[in-house]
Amino acid sequence: MRQETLRLLDDQQIAYILVEHPAVYTIEEMEQLELANLDQVVKNIFVRDDKKKRFFLVSVVKDKRVNLKELRTKLDSRPLSFASEASLHELLKLDKGAVTPLGILNDKACKVEVVLDSELQTFDKVGIHPNDNTATVWLSPSGLEQLVLNHGNKFTYVEI
């Protein structure tokens, strides 16, 4: 999946930097790698509404906590909870620990909405997995937005 993701970034002329590393499953494990630009790595969560009608992949500054009740209001959604690993695999073809907004490239039905913390707009680059947790790509938030919208998924910035 990583090579397909990188090929798509290249095809859409979205600049990125790729850094390979051992597999990581949490932000804490990522921090232990002592990579450059670690402050630009984002935390990703996959949530759904209580009727399983809407799914959201939410990316935030890595040290932030996400209040699902507040997020629900900002997304004009029904109550939110974490989506199951089965839903993560079914919709995005990802496993727990490899959640990334680039997973929407596997969402053929464009059912998942991508939500970025509005603070990320101030970042030159954000660090996310390229559909594989053994590497990180750094790309601009606007490049990520372009990729998501070109794929056909909904994209929004929300203050978290």
C-alpha angles and dihedrals in degrees: 000000000000094000092050090050093050091046090054091050089051093046091052091045093239109158117229143160119224123207120183120212141154115293113282127191103182140034088249091058090047091053091054090062090068093214122175114261091024089150087068096058112110132215116232130204130183115214138168138197120255093260093049089236098117127041124190132195104203123195120192140169103288096246097049126104118220118224104207093199092056092042090052090058093047092050094044088234139144115257113309132221136165113285119237124259086244091059091046091054095041096049104030104019088232133131126223108277093033099070111145137156086241086070088083086077085075092050099097093175092049089229097142119083116213116221123187125193105250089230088070089070087074092058120096089212139004125212117227137155116263092228088291126078094217093079142034127215122204114208136152119272088238090053090052090048090050092051093049094047093045088054090053102247123130115258130192142164116227130181105245 
